[in-house]
């Protein structure tokens, strides 16, 4: 399995932000992929939970393009005050090599909001205000329009896990052949 997005795990240079809007990052997929899940890093505030879903949109010259897929819902909790990776299942086959927006969508909040972790020094975190409020049965609408750069030096911790149609990814082949 391989990933694309931000898989950072270091504690240094971390920013936690609580938000009700869509949060997304623009990342490059370097090969055709079958996506199995999206993952985000963070936690809800003390005593609360928040429903989360992820989505992948094509890039349309810096704006959200066509919807590629929406994940299952996960309920994030306080987790004893410790941030962790929250996995959201997504069955998406044949995604071609290109740039994609990986999005975190916020659902029903119970007490406190989810705090997504960002790394400083990244390509930027983007927001789409008043984009979409969902419940467990809804799919997001076509977004239209550009997203706004909200933090020029931040990189949201969100990534997609995938396999290639052949089952071998470029990072796996490099590891097997070159020991990288």
Secondary structure, DSSP 8 states (H G I E B T S, - for coil): -EEEE-----STTEEEEE-SSEEEEEEEE-S-EEEEEEEEEEEE-TT-EEEEEEEEEEEETTEEEEEEEE---EEEE-GGG--EEEEEEEEEEEE-SEEEEEEEEEEEEESS-EEEEEEETSS-EEEETT-----TT-------SB-EEEETTEEE-EEEEEE-TTS--HHHHHHHHH--
